[in-house]
Amino acid sequence: MKDFILFMYDDAPDAVAASEGASWRSYFSTLHASGQFDGGSSIGPGKKFRKDCPDQDSHLGVTGFIRVRAADLAHAKVFLAGNPIYEAGGTVEIRELPRDE
């Protein structure tokens, strides 16, 4: 199994559906039941820092992440089903987390 991270963006056309608590509870129940869920969190506001530069507000648009295990990217896409952001028409980005050797 490979490790993947799903990034949720704040671009869903239906923001109410994307943030509906019952939908998130149902989605997380499905993730837990899969046995391939390794955690996640919402992401709050932050700042970007760079040596010798003034601090800047972070505007990534990423509002949360979820870690899962899957055989490959095609199998990781299964975890899009039921994701409230995805179901509301928003963006969910999936990235593989390569293991350092």
VODRENGU-465388 format. One record per residue: residue in three letters; x, y, z of N, C-alpha, C, CB in turn. Coordinates in steps of 0.2 Angstrom, whole numbers, padded with zeros to 4 digits, always signed. Glycine has a CB too. Layout:
// VODRENGU-465388
ALAXYZXYZXYZXYZ
...
This chain:
// VODRENGU-465388
MET+0004-0006+0000+0000+0000+0000+0004+0006+0000-0005+0000+0006
LYS+0002+0011-0003+0005+0018-0004+0001+0023+0001+0006+0020-0011
ASP+0005+0028+0003+0001+0033+0007-0001+0039+0002+0006+0036+0012
PHE-0007+0041+0003-0009+0047-0001-0012+0052+0004-0015+0045-0006
ILE-0012+0058+0001-0015+0064+0005-0020+0067+0000-0010+0069+0008
LEU-0026+0069+0003-0031+0072-0001-0032+0079+0002-0038+0068+0000
PHE-0031+0084-0002-0032+0091+0000-0038+0094-0002-0026+0095-0003
MET-0042+0096+0002-0049+0099+0001-0048+0107+0000-0054+0098+0006
TYR-0051+0110-0005-0050+0117-0007-0057+0120-0005-0048+0118-0014
ASP-0057+0127-0004-0063+0131-0002-0066+0134-0009-0061+0136+0002
ASP-0067+0130-0014-0070+0132-0020-0076+0129-0022-0065+0131-0026
ALA-0080+0125-0017-0086+0122-0019-0091+0127-0021-0088+0118-0013
PRO-0095+0127-0026-0100+0131-0028-0106+0131-0023-0103+0129-0035
ASP-0107+0125-0020-0112+0125-0015-0109+0124-0008-0117+0118-0016
ALA-0107+0130-0005-0103+0130+0001-0107+0127+0007-0101+0137+0003
VAL-0113+0128+0007-0117+0125+0012-0117+0117+0012-0125+0127+0012
ALA-0118+0114+0007-0117+0107+0006-0110+0105+0008-0119+0105-0001
ALA-0105+0109+0006-0098+0107+0007-0096+0107+0015-0094+0111+0003
SER-0100+0110+0019-0098+0111+0026-0104+0108+0030-0098+0118+0028
GLU-0108+0104+0027-0114+0101+0031-0111+0096+0036-0119+0098+0026
GLY-0112+0096+0042-0109+0092+0047-0111+0085+0047-0112+0094+0054
ALA-0118+0083+0045-0120+0076+0044-0116+0073+0039-0127+0076+0043
SER-0115+0076+0033-0111+0074+0027-0104+0072+0029-0112+0078+0021
TRP-0101+0076+0033-0094+0075+0035-0094+0069+0040-0091+0081+0039
ARG-0099+0068+0045-0099+0063+0049-0100+0056+0045-0105+0063+0054
SER-0104+0056+0041-0105+0050+0036-0099+0048+0033-0111+0051+0032
TYR-0096+0053+0030-0090+0052+0026-0084+0049+0030-0087+0059+0022
PHE-0083+0052+0036-0078+0050+0040-0080+0043+0043-0077+0054+0046
SER-0086+0041+0044-0088+0034+0046-0086+0029+0040-0095+0034+0047
THR-0087+0031+0034-0085+0027+0028-0077+0026+0028-0087+0030+0022
LEU-0074+0032+0029-0066+0031+0029-0064+0027+0035-0063+0038+0030
HIS-0067+0027+0041-0064+0023+0046-0066+0016+0045-0068+0025+0053
ALA-0072+0014+0042-0074+0008+0040-0069+0004+0035-0081+0007+0038
SER-0066+0009+0031-0062+0006+0026-0055+0003+0028-0060+0011+0021
GLY-0053+0005+0034-0047+0002+0037-0041+0005+0034-0047-0005+0037
GLN-0042+0010+0029-0036+0013+0026-0036+0021+0027-0037+0012+0018
PHE-0039+0023+0032-0039+0030+0034-0034+0031+0040-0046+0032+0037
ASP-0029+0036+0038-0024+0037+0043-0024+0044+0046-0017+0037+0040
GLY-0030+0047+0046-0031+0054+0050-0032+0060+0045-0025+0055+0054
GLY-0032+0065+0048-0033+0071+0044-0035+0077+0048-0038+0071+0038
SER-0036+0083+0046-0038+0089+0050-0041+0094+0045-0032+0091+0054
SER-0044+0099+0048-0046+0105+0044-0039+0109+0045-0052+0109+0047
ILE-0039+0114+0041-0033+0118+0041-0035+0126+0042-0028+0118+0034
GLY-0033+0129+0047-0034+0136+0048-0030+0141+0044-0034+0137+0055
PRO-0031+0147+0046-0027+0152+0042-0020+0152+0045-0030+0159+0043
GLY-0015+0155+0041-0008+0155+0043-0004+0160+0039-0005+0148+0041
LYS+0002+0160+0040+0007+0165+0037+0012+0161+0034+0010+0170+0043
LYS+0015+0164+0028+0021+0162+0025+0027+0165+0027+0020+0162+0017
PHE+0032+0162+0028+0039+0165+0031+0044+0163+0026+0040+0162+0038
ARG+0048+0168+0025+0054+0167+0021+0060+0172+0024+0053+0169+0014
LYS+0066+0169+0024+0071+0172+0027+0072+0179+0024+0078+0168+0027
ASP+0073+0184+0028+0074+0191+0025+0069+0194+0021+0081+0191+0021
CYS+0063+0192+0022+0057+0194+0019+0051+0195+0024+0054+0190+0013
PRO+0047+0200+0023+0041+0201+0028+0036+0195+0028+0037+0208+0026
ASP+0033+0194+0033+0028+0189+0034+0023+0190+0029+0026+0188+0041
GLN+0020+0185+0026+0014+0186+0021+0008+0181+0023+0016+0185+0014
ASP+0002+0184+0022-0004+0179+0023-0003+0174+0018-0010+0183+0023
SER-0005+0168+0021-0006+0162+0016-0013+0162+0013-0004+0155+0020
HIS-0013+0161+0006-0019+0161+0003-0019+0155-0002-0019+0167-0002
LEU-0018+0149+0001-0018+0143-0003-0025+0140-0005-0014+0137+0001
GLY-0030+0142-0001-0036+0140-0002-0038+0132+0000-0038+0140-0010
VAL-0033+0129+0003-0033+0123+0006-0036+0123+0013-0026+0119+0006
THR-0042+0119+0014-0046+0120+0020-0045+0114+0025-0053+0121+0019
GLY-0042+0108+0022-0041+0102+0026-0038+0097+0022-0048+0100+0028
PHE-0036+0092+0025-0032+0086+0022-0035+0080+0025-0025+0087+0023
ILE-0034+0074+0022-0035+0067+0024-0030+0063+0021-0042+0065+0022
ARG-0027+0058+0026-0022+0053+0024-0026+0047+0023-0016+0053+0029
VAL-0024+0043+0018-0027+0036+0016-0021+0032+0014-0033+0037+0012
ARG-0022+0026+0014-0018+0021+0010-0022+0018+0005-0016+0015+0016
ALA-0018+0017-0001-0021+0014-0007-0016+0011-0011-0026+0019-0011
ALA-0018+0006-0015-0013+0003-0020-0010+0008-0025-0016-0003-0024
ASP-0014+0012-0027-0011+0017-0032-0016+0023-0033-0010+0014-0039
LEU-0015+0028-0037-0019+0034-0037-0026+0032-0039-0016+0039-0042
ALA-0027+0027-0044-0034+0025-0046-0038+0022-0040-0033+0020-0052
HIS-0035+0019-0036-0038+0016-0030-0039+0022-0025-0034+0010-0027
ALA-0035+0026-0024-0036+0032-0020-0042+0036-0022-0029+0036-0019
LYS-0043+0037-0028-0049+0040-0030-0056+0038-0028-0049+0040-0038
VAL-0056+0032-0025-0062+0029-0022-0064+0033-0016-0060+0022-0020
PHE-0059+0036-0013-0060+0040-0007-0063+0047-0008-0054+0041-0003
LEU-0064+0049-0015-0068+0055-0017-0075+0054-0016-0067+0056-0024
ALA-0078+0048-0016-0085+0047-0016-0087+0048-0009-0087+0039-0017
GLY-0092+0053-0008-0095+0055-0002-0092+0061+0001-0095+0049+0003
ASN-0086+0063-0001-0082+0068+0002-0087+0075+0000-0075+0069-0002
PRO-0089+0078+0006-0093+0084+0005-0091+0089+0000-0095+0087+0011
ILE-0084+0091+0000-0082+0096-0004-0082+0093-0012-0074+0097-0003
TYR-0080+0087-0013-0081+0084-0020-0088+0084-0022-0077+0077-0020
GLU-0092+0081-0018-0099+0081-0019-0103+0087-0021-0103+0077-0014
ALA-0100+0093-0018-0103+0099-0019-0100+0103-0025-0102+0104-0012
GLY-0096+0099-0028-0093+0102-0034-0086+0106-0033-0098+0107-0037
GLY-0083+0105-0027-0077+0108-0026-0071+0103-0028-0076+0110-0019
THR-0065+0106-0027-0059+0103-0028-0056+0099-0023-0054+0108-0031
VAL-0054+0092-0024-0050+0088-0020-0044+0086-0023-0055+0082-0017
GLU-0038+0088-0021-0032+0086-0024-0029+0079-0021-0027+0091-0024
ILE-0027+0074-0025-0024+0069-0022-0017+0068-0024-0028+0062-0024
ARG-0013+0068-0019-0005+0067-0020-0003+0061-0016-0002+0073-0017
GLU+0002+0058-0019+0005+0052-0016+0011+0055-0012+0009+0047-0022
LEU+0012+0051-0006+0017+0053-0001+0022+0048-0002+0014+0054+0006
PRO+0027+0049-0006+0033+0044-0007+0036+0043+0000+0038+0047-0012
ARG+0038+0037+0001+0042+0035+0007+0050+0037+0006+0041+0028+0009
ASP+0053+0040+0010+0060+0041+0010+0063+0035+0012+0062+0047+0015
GLU+0069+0033+0008+0072+0027+0009+0079+0028+0012+0073+0024+0002
